[in-house]
Amino acid sequence: MSWLGWIVVGLIAGALAKAVTGVKGAGCLGTMLIGIVGGIIGGLLFSALGGDGIDDFSIYSLFVAFIGSVILLFAYSIIRPKDRDEY
């Protein structure tokens, strides 16, 4: 998949993952990066489980990137401090 395909898949998957998890903010660029990193995480996870990673622009690739993005946002919500004013 070309770099433009990664951007489009990342933007869609990141937006869907943010909507499902309820994460606010991050803007357009942040959403795209969430989706792209989520695509990498999802691709590694699906490949490790014997499935296919992201190979072309398809619904399956969007699903893989979406799952990886949700995992990324879930891990971020565990790691980040809940109240930043305390630090």
N, CA, C and O atoms as CSV, one atom per row, in Angstrom:
chain,resi,resn,atom,element,x,y,z
A,1,MET,N,N,0.848,-1.161,0.000
A,1,MET,CA,C,0.000,0.000,0.000
A,1,MET,C,C,0.901,1.234,0.000
A,1,MET,O,O,1.951,1.246,0.642
A,2,SER,N,N,0.485,2.257,-0.718
A,2,SER,CA,C,1.278,3.473,-0.820
A,2,SER,C,C,1.143,4.313,0.448
A,2,SER,O,O,0.301,4.042,1.304
A,3,TRP,N,N,1.973,5.316,0.548
A,3,TRP,CA,C,1.930,6.188,1.720
A,3,TRP,C,C,0.603,6.929,1.806
A,3,TRP,O,O,0.121,7.207,2.904
A,4,LEU,N,N,0.009,7.251,0.665
A,4,LEU,CA,C,-1.291,7.913,0.676
A,4,LEU,C,C,-2.370,6.972,1.219
A,4,LEU,O,O,-3.268,7.408,1.940
A,5,GLY,N,N,-2.282,5.694,0.877
A,5,GLY,CA,C,-3.210,4.702,1.410
A,5,GLY,C,C,-3.077,4.565,2.912
A,5,GLY,O,O,-4.081,4.435,3.612
A,6,TRP,N,N,-1.838,4.592,3.427
A,6,TRP,CA,C,-1.616,4.521,4.872
A,6,TRP,C,C,-2.228,5.731,5.573
A,6,TRP,O,O,-2.799,5.597,6.655
A,7,ILE,N,N,-2.113,6.909,4.961
A,7,ILE,CA,C,-2.679,8.116,5.557
A,7,ILE,C,C,-4.197,8.024,5.624
A,7,ILE,O,O,-4.797,8.342,6.651
A,8,VAL,N,N,-4.821,7.589,4.527
A,8,VAL,CA,C,-6.282,7.494,4.490
A,8,VAL,C,C,-6.779,6.428,5.471
A,8,VAL,O,O,-7.709,6.673,6.238
A,9,VAL,N,N,-6.160,5.252,5.443
A,9,VAL,CA,C,-6.546,4.186,6.372
A,9,VAL,C,C,-6.310,4.633,7.811
A,9,VAL,O,O,-7.140,4.378,8.683
A,10,GLY,N,N,-5.186,5.298,8.067
A,10,GLY,CA,C,-4.887,5.784,9.404
A,10,GLY,C,C,-5.884,6.812,9.890
A,10,GLY,O,O,-6.289,6.778,11.052
A,11,LEU,N,N,-6.288,7.727,9.024
A,11,LEU,CA,C,-7.250,8.753,9.411
A,11,LEU,C,C,-8.607,8.144,9.730
A,11,LEU,O,O,-9.231,8.511,10.726
A,12,ILE,N,N,-9.067,7.225,8.905
A,12,ILE,CA,C,-10.370,6.589,9.132
A,12,ILE,C,C,-10.334,5.710,10.379
A,12,ILE,O,O,-11.222,5.795,11.227
A,13,ALA,N,N,-9.312,4.869,10.491
A,13,ALA,CA,C,-9.211,3.965,11.644
A,13,ALA,C,C,-9.020,4.736,12.937
A,13,ALA,O,O,-9.608,4.384,13.960
A,14,GLY,N,N,-8.207,5.785,12.907
A,14,GLY,CA,C,-7.998,6.599,14.101
A,14,GLY,C,C,-9.268,7.308,14.544
A,14,GLY,O,O,-9.559,7.382,15.738
A,15,ALA,N,N,-10.024,7.828,13.583
A,15,ALA,CA,C,-11.284,8.506,13.913
A,15,ALA,C,C,-12.298,7.527,14.501
A,15,ALA,O,O,-12.988,7.850,15.468
A,16,LEU,N,N,-12.386,6.343,13.924
A,16,LEU,CA,C,-13.306,5.331,14.456
A,16,LEU,C,C,-12.896,4.891,15.861
A,16,LEU,O,O,-13.743,4.742,16.742
A,17,ALA,N,N,-11.612,4.688,16.064
A,17,ALA,CA,C,-11.129,4.255,17.378
A,17,ALA,C,C,-11.357,5.339,18.425
A,17,ALA,O,O,-11.733,5.033,19.557
A,18,LYS,N,N,-11.135,6.608,18.059
A,18,LYS,CA,C,-11.395,7.701,18.995
A,18,LYS,C,C,-12.874,7.784,19.342
A,18,LYS,O,O,-13.227,8.056,20.489
A,19,ALA,N,N,-13.740,7.553,18.363
A,19,ALA,CA,C,-15.182,7.600,18.610
A,19,ALA,C,C,-15.617,6.475,19.547
A,19,ALA,O,O,-16.450,6.683,20.429
A,20,VAL,N,N,-15.056,5.293,19.355
A,20,VAL,CA,C,-15.436,4.139,20.180
A,20,VAL,C,C,-14.891,4.264,21.602
A,20,VAL,O,O,-15.586,3.931,22.561
A,21,THR,N,N,-13.662,4.737,21.744
A,21,THR,CA,C,-13.047,4.820,23.066
A,21,THR,C,C,-13.374,6.105,23.802
A,21,THR,O,O,-13.155,6.191,25.010
A,22,GLY,N,N,-13.890,7.098,23.109
A,22,GLY,CA,C,-14.259,8.356,23.748
A,22,GLY,C,C,-13.105,9.302,23.990
A,22,GLY,O,O,-13.232,10.226,24.793
A,23,VAL,N,N,-11.988,9.102,23.322
A,23,VAL,CA,C,-10.829,9.977,23.473
A,23,VAL,C,C,-11.125,11.304,22.778
A,23,VAL,O,O,-11.627,11.328,21.654
A,24,LYS,N,N,-10.814,12.394,23.448
A,24,LYS,CA,C,-11.046,13.727,22.900
A,24,LYS,C,C,-9.723,14.352,22.496
A,24,LYS,O,O,-8.661,13.973,22.990
A,25,GLY,N,N,-9.803,15.302,21.602
A,25,GLY,CA,C,-8.619,16.051,21.199
A,25,GLY,C,C,-7.790,15.319,20.168
A,25,GLY,O,O,-8.310,14.488,19.424
A,26,ALA,N,N,-6.529,15.615,20.119
A,26,ALA,CA,C,-5.508,15.037,19.240
A,26,ALA,C,C,-5.513,15.646,17.850
A,26,ALA,O,O,-4.492,15.564,17.166
A,27,GLY,N,N,-6.603,16.254,17.389
A,27,GLY,CA,C,-6.625,16.902,16.090
A,27,GLY,C,C,-6.526,15.921,14.941
A,27,GLY,O,O,-6.486,14.706,15.138
A,28,CYS,N,N,-6.487,16.467,13.745
A,28,CYS,CA,C,-6.465,15.644,12.526
A,28,CYS,C,C,-5.151,14.869,12.396
A,28,CYS,O,O,-5.155,13.678,12.086
A,29,LEU,N,N,-4.041,15.544,12.632
A,29,LEU,CA,C,-2.735,14.888,12.520
A,29,LEU,C,C,-2.571,13.812,13.584
A,29,LEU,O,O,-2.061,12.728,13.299
A,30,GLY,N,N,-3.002,14.106,14.812
A,30,GLY,CA,C,-2.931,13.117,15.884
A,30,GLY,C,C,-3.795,11.907,15.599
A,30,GLY,O,O,-3.395,10.772,15.858
A,31,THR,N,N,-4.989,12.152,15.060
A,31,THR,CA,C,-5.882,11.047,14.698
A,31,THR,C,C,-5.247,10.169,13.629
A,31,THR,O,O,-5.326,8.942,13.692
A,32,MET,N,N,-4.618,10.807,12.649
A,32,MET,CA,C,-3.963,10.064,11.583
A,32,MET,C,C,-2.805,9.240,12.135
A,32,MET,O,O,-2.626,8.086,11.745
A,33,LEU,N,N,-2.024,9.817,13.033
A,33,LEU,CA,C,-0.905,9.083,13.620
A,33,LEU,C,C,-1.393,7.925,14.486
A,33,LEU,O,O,-0.784,6.855,14.496
A,34,ILE,N,N,-2.487,8.136,15.212
A,34,ILE,CA,C,-3.079,7.046,16.002
A,34,ILE,C,C,-3.444,5.890,15.081
A,34,ILE,O,O,-3.160,4.734,15.395
A,35,GLY,N,N,-4.068,6.190,13.951
A,35,GLY,CA,C,-4.465,5.153,13.009
A,35,GLY,C,C,-3.299,4.456,12.344
A,35,GLY,O,O,-3.333,3.243,12.140
A,36,ILE,N,N,-2.259,5.215,12.003
A,36,ILE,CA,C,-1.086,4.611,11.351
A,36,ILE,C,C,-0.339,3.702,12.323
A,36,ILE,O,O,0.012,2.573,11.979
A,37,VAL,N,N,-0.098,4.191,13.529
A,37,VAL,CA,C,0.566,3.358,14.546
A,37,VAL,C,C,-0.327,2.177,14.910
A,37,VAL,O,O,0.155,1.063,15.116
A,38,GLY,N,N,-1.637,2.431,14.988
A,38,GLY,CA,C,-2.580,1.346,15.239
A,38,GLY,C,C,-2.556,0.301,14.132
A,38,GLY,O,O,-2.703,-0.892,14.397
A,39,GLY,N,N,-2.371,0.746,12.896
A,39,GLY,CA,C,-2.250,-0.193,11.779
A,39,GLY,C,C,-1.021,-1.077,11.903
A,39,GLY,O,O,-1.061,-2.265,11.584
A,40,ILE,N,N,0.063,-0.490,12.366
A,40,ILE,CA,C,1.290,-1.270,12.573
A,40,ILE,C,C,1.081,-2.278,13.704
A,40,ILE,O,O,1.441,-3.449,13.580
A,41,ILE,N,N,0.493,-1.808,14.808
A,41,ILE,CA,C,0.223,-2.704,15.938
A,41,ILE,C,C,-0.741,-3.811,15.523
A,41,ILE,O,O,-0.498,-4.986,15.798
A,42,GLY,N,N,-1.831,-3.436,14.862
A,42,GLY,CA,C,-2.811,-4.430,14.406
A,42,GLY,C,C,-2.214,-5.410,13.418
A,42,GLY,O,O,-2.502,-6.605,13.482
A,43,GLY,N,N,-1.382,-4.919,12.498
A,43,GLY,CA,C,-0.737,-5.801,11.531
A,43,GLY,C,C,0.181,-6.808,12.194
A,43,GLY,O,O,0.197,-7.983,11.825
A,44,LEU,N,N,0.954,-6.342,13.184
A,44,LEU,CA,C,1.829,-7.258,13.914
A,44,LEU,C,C,1.017,-8.284,14.701
A,44,LEU,O,O,1.357,-9.467,14.732
A,45,LEU,N,N,-0.058,-7.821,15.334
A,45,LEU,CA,C,-0.902,-8.718,16.122
A,45,LEU,C,C,-1.577,-9.765,15.239
A,45,LEU,O,O,-1.539,-10.957,15.546
A,46,PHE,N,N,-2.187,-9.329,14.157
A,46,PHE,CA,C,-2.869,-10.274,13.270
A,46,PHE,C,C,-1.886,-11.236,12.622
A,46,PHE,O,O,-2.205,-12.412,12.449
A,47,SER,N,N,-0.684,-10.758,12.255
A,47,SER,CA,C,0.329,-11.649,11.678
A,47,SER,C,C,0.802,-12.677,12.694
A,47,SER,O,O,1.022,-13.837,12.348
A,48,ALA,N,N,0.959,-12.258,13.948
A,48,ALA,CA,C,1.383,-13.190,15.000
A,48,ALA,C,C,0.327,-14.252,15.261
A,48,ALA,O,O,0.655,-15.373,15.652
A,49,LEU,N,N,-0.943,-13.907,15.047
A,49,LEU,CA,C,-2.031,-14.864,15.258
A,49,LEU,C,C,-2.325,-15.707,14.016
A,49,LEU,O,O,-3.261,-16.506,14.013
A,50,GLY,N,N,-1.524,-15.529,12.963
A,50,GLY,CA,C,-1.666,-16.346,11.766
A,50,GLY,C,C,-2.519,-15.730,10.675
A,50,GLY,O,O,-2.754,-16.365,9.647
A,51,GLY,N,N,-2.989,-14.508,10.875
A,51,GLY,CA,C,-3.795,-13.836,9.856
A,51,GLY,C,C,-2.935,-12.969,8.954
A,51,GLY,O,O,-1.706,-13.020,9.000
A,52,ASP,N,N,-3.591,-12.190,8.153
A,52,ASP,CA,C,-2.895,-11.255,7.267
A,52,ASP,C,C,-2.836,-9.892,7.927
A,52,ASP,O,O,-3.749,-9.505,8.656
A,53,GLY,N,N,-1.762,-9.168,7.668
A,53,GLY,CA,C,-1.651,-7.797,8.142
A,53,GLY,C,C,-2.335,-6.870,7.143
A,53,GLY,O,O,-3.257,-7.274,6.435
A,54,ILE,N,N,-1.884,-5.659,7.097
A,54,ILE,CA,C,-2.431,-4.691,6.148
A,54,ILE,C,C,-1.655,-4.818,4.844
A,54,ILE,O,O,-0.433,-4.671,4.823
A,55,ASP,N,N,-2.372,-5.093,3.757
A,55,ASP,CA,C,-1.683,-5.247,2.486
A,55,ASP,C,C,-2.238,-4.348,1.384
A,55,ASP,O,O,-1.513,-4.010,0.448
A,56,ASP,N,N,-3.484,-3.962,1.475
A,56,ASP,CA,C,-4.057,-3.073,0.480
A,56,ASP,C,C,-5.167,-2.251,1.117
A,56,ASP,O,O,-5.504,-2.444,2.285
A,57,PHE,N,N,-5.724,-1.342,0.350
A,57,PHE,CA,C,-6.811,-0.507,0.857
A,57,PHE,C,C,-8.103,-1.295,0.758
A,57,PHE,O,O,-8.680,-1.426,-0.322
A,58,SER,N,N,-8.559,-1.827,1.903
A,58,SER,CA,C,-9.770,-2.635,1.930
A,58,SER,C,C,-10.426,-2.516,3.304
A,58,SER,O,O,-9.863,-1.937,4.233
A,59,ILE,N,N,-11.621,-3.075,3.408
A,59,ILE,CA,C,-12.323,-3.093,4.684
A,59,ILE,C,C,-11.516,-3.888,5.719
A,59,ILE,O,O,-11.466,-3.513,6.890
A,60,TYR,N,N,-10.897,-4.968,5.288
A,60,TYR,CA,C,-10.090,-5.777,6.204
A,60,TYR,C,C,-8.927,-4.956,6.771
A,60,TYR,O,O,-8.650,-5.020,7.969
A,61,SER,N,N,-8.253,-4.193,5.926
A,61,SER,CA,C,-7.152,-3.353,6.391
A,61,SER,C,C,-7.640,-2.299,7.372
A,61,SER,O,O,-6.967,-2.011,8.363
A,62,LEU,N,N,-8.803,-1.725,7.103
A,62,LEU,CA,C,-9.392,-0.767,8.040
A,62,LEU,C,C,-9.696,-1.429,9.379
A,62,LEU,O,O,-9.476,-0.837,10.435
A,63,PHE,N,N,-10.204,-2.660,9.330
A,63,PHE,CA,C,-10.505,-3.406,10.553
A,63,PHE,C,C,-9.238,-3.675,11.359
A,63,PHE,O,O,-9.228,-3.493,12.576
A,64,VAL,N,N,-8.182,-4.103,10.697
A,64,VAL,CA,C,-6.911,-4.384,11.374
A,64,VAL,C,C,-6.367,-3.109,12.018
A,64,VAL,O,O,-5.937,-3.130,13.172
A,65,ALA,N,N,-6.384,-2.002,11.279
A,65,ALA,CA,C,-5.897,-0.730,11.813
A,65,ALA,C,C,-6.784,-0.236,12.954
A,65,ALA,O,O,-6.288,0.336,13.925
A,66,PHE,N,N,-8.085,-0.452,12.840
A,66,PHE,CA,C,-9.017,-0.051,13.893
A,66,PHE,C,C,-8.734,-0.814,15.185
A,66,PHE,O,O,-8.673,-0.207,16.255
A,67,ILE,N,N,-8.563,-2.126,15.103
A,67,ILE,CA,C,-8.265,-2.939,16.290
A,67,ILE,C,C,-6.948,-2.487,16.921
A,67,ILE,O,O,-6.865,-2.339,18.140
A,68,GLY,N,N,-5.931,-2.270,16.109
A,68,GLY,CA,C,-4.652,-1.789,16.635
A,68,GLY,C,C,-4.770,-0.415,17.269
A,68,GLY,O,O,-4.122,-0.150,18.281
A,69,SER,N,N,-5.582,0.465,16.698
A,69,SER,CA,C,-5.775,1.807,17.241
A,69,SER,C,C,-6.507,1.768,18.574
A,69,SER,O,O,-6.173,2.524,19.487
A,70,VAL,N,N,-7.499,0.898,18.695
A,70,VAL,CA,C,-8.211,0.756,19.965
A,70,VAL,C,C,-7.262,0.240,21.043
A,70,VAL,O,O,-7.299,0.715,22.178
A,71,ILE,N,N,-6.420,-0.720,20.701
A,71,ILE,CA,C,-5.430,-1.238,21.653
A,71,ILE,C,C,-4.469,-0.127,22.070
A,71,ILE,O,O,-4.141,0.001,23.249
A,72,LEU,N,N,-4.020,0.671,21.110
A,72,LEU,CA,C,-3.111,1.778,21.397
A,72,LEU,C,C,-3.760,2.799,22.333
A,72,LEU,O,O,-3.135,3.229,23.302
A,73,LEU,N,N,-5.004,3.189,22.057
A,73,LEU,CA,C,-5.692,4.161,22.902
A,73,LEU,C,C,-5.998,3.601,24.284
A,73,LEU,O,O,-5.954,4.332,25.273
A,74,PHE,N,N,-6.304,2.318,24.360
A,74,PHE,CA,C,-6.531,1.682,25.659
A,74,PHE,C,C,-5.243,1.694,26.487
A,74,PHE,O,O,-5.270,2.018,27.674
A,75,ALA,N,N,-4.122,1.343,25.862
A,75,ALA,CA,C,-2.839,1.351,26.572
A,75,ALA,C,C,-2.475,2.773,26.991
A,75,ALA,O,O,-1.942,2.975,28.082
A,76,TYR,N,N,-2.752,3.748,26.153
A,76,TYR,CA,C,-2.475,5.144,26.484
A,76,TYR,C,C,-3.297,5.601,27.680
A,76,TYR,O,O,-2.798,6.325,28.541
A,77,SER,N,N,-4.558,5.178,27.732
A,77,SER,CA,C,-5.417,5.589,28.842
A,77,SER,C,C,-4.966,4.971,30.172
A,77,SER,O,O,-5.213,5.543,31.233
A,78,ILE,N,N,-4.316,3.825,30.120
A,78,ILE,CA,C,-3.796,3.197,31.333
A,78,ILE,C,C,-2.519,3.899,31.799
A,78,ILE,O,O,-2.311,4.082,32.998
A,79,ILE,N,N,-1.682,4.283,30.869
A,79,ILE,CA,C,-0.374,4.844,31.190
A,79,ILE,C,C,-0.434,6.313,31.604
A,79,ILE,O,O,0.287,6.725,32.513
A,80,ARG,N,N,-1.276,7.100,30.957
A,80,ARG,CA,C,-1.278,8.545,31.206
A,80,ARG,C,C,-1.818,8.868,32.597
A,80,ARG,O,O,-2.662,8.148,33.132
A,81,PRO,N,N,-1.322,9.953,33.170
A,81,PRO,CA,C,-1.848,10.372,34.469
A,81,PRO,C,C,-3.285,10.876,34.328
A,81,PRO,O,O,-3.623,11.537,33.346
A,82,LYS,N,N,-4.114,10.566,35.299
A,82,LYS,CA,C,-5.519,10.945,35.244
A,82,LYS,C,C,-5.730,12.433,35.442
A,82,LYS,O,O,-6.554,13.040,34.758
A,83,ASP,N,N,-4.985,13.032,36.380
A,83,ASP,CA,C,-5.122,14.454,36.660
A,83,ASP,C,C,-3.740,15.089,36.523
A,83,ASP,O,O,-2.875,14.896,37.377
A,84,ARG,N,N,-3.540,15.834,35.463
A,84,ARG,CA,C,-2.221,16.402,35.203
A,84,ARG,C,C,-1.904,17.572,36.127
A,84,ARG,O,O,-0.744,17.979,36.197
A,85,ASP,N,N,-2.883,18.134,36.840
A,85,ASP,CA,C,-2.630,19.256,37.731
A,85,ASP,C,C,-1.864,18.850,38.980
A,85,ASP,O,O,-1.260,19.695,39.641
A,86,GLU,N,N,-1.884,17.565,39.307
A,86,GLU,CA,C,-1.206,17.098,40.517
A,86,GLU,C,C,0.297,17.047,40.365
A,86,GLU,O,O,1.014,17.021,41.365
A,87,TYR,N,N,0.792,17.032,39.145
A,87,TYR,CA,C,2.230,16.880,38.938
A,87,TYR,C,C,2.911,18.181,38.771
A,87,TYR,O,O,4.128,18.221,38.588
